[in-house]
């Protein structure tokens, strides 16, 4: 009696264990990640340097955008900067010698005229005292002298002002103007460098969405790249399985096609349920399940997208 009891117990334990293992498994599939390459400013595609299916490496050129407008903008900014720098030099050192000489000639001319008119005024004052000149004629002569003296003082003040450098606030304002143009030039240079779009990752060109000569908008995808070794494992859990699974958990991915099993780490669990996809539905699944993503821990594993896998939960 005891001899037949133990085999029965063993069979029951095996069946319970098998059911437990079976219930902790689920179906899933592999899926690619996609990386979208786009422009940071509106432009036109000047040339395409890759084709669909090409392998690409980090910093490998993918396409060239038209940068003629940016180059013209930079040339104009450089000319403006040079012009403003020449103004700064002038106001820092004051007026040129040739301009000083011209003003000095005017001062000497006005000075001689002032002396001559003052001499005439003295003679007419004498004539007025003797009664040979009216008061109106004398006043007119005084006005002429005042006018020429005013012009003389103005020219002398102009010379004194121009010999000195500009005020410090004017010089600082000019320096700020030049600095702002320099910042604009740097920004345009950055945009010119960005006119050659390069791959930020190692991978394969999955699709090319725009052709040579087509206009592209800001942030509009142009090339789609599949990153190297970035395969996701997609599967769904019912409520019972979900309670036992959390972010960071290790699961096992059994790939029957190649008879291999890999460890993977759960890195996403959907917060909302959805209907079970038809290809994964069976009598053990609930109508509503939760999408889960995981990544294989082992590096360098290359798997095609869309292959079925078996998920073994811990």
Secondary structure by P-SEA (a helix, b strand, c coil): caaaaaaaaaaaaaaaaaaaaaaacccbbbbbbbbbbbbcbbbbbcccccccccccccccccccccaaaaaaaaaaaaaaaaaaaaaaaaaaccccaaaaaaaaaaaaaaaaaaaaaaaaaaaaaaaaaaccccaaaaaaaaaaaaaaaaaaaaaaaaaaaaaccccaaaaaaaaaaaaaaaaaaaaaaaaaaaccccccccccccccccccccccccccccbbbbcccbbbbbbcccaaaaaaccccbbbbbbbccccbbbbbbbcccccccccccccccccccccbbbbbbbbbcccccccccbbbbbbbcc
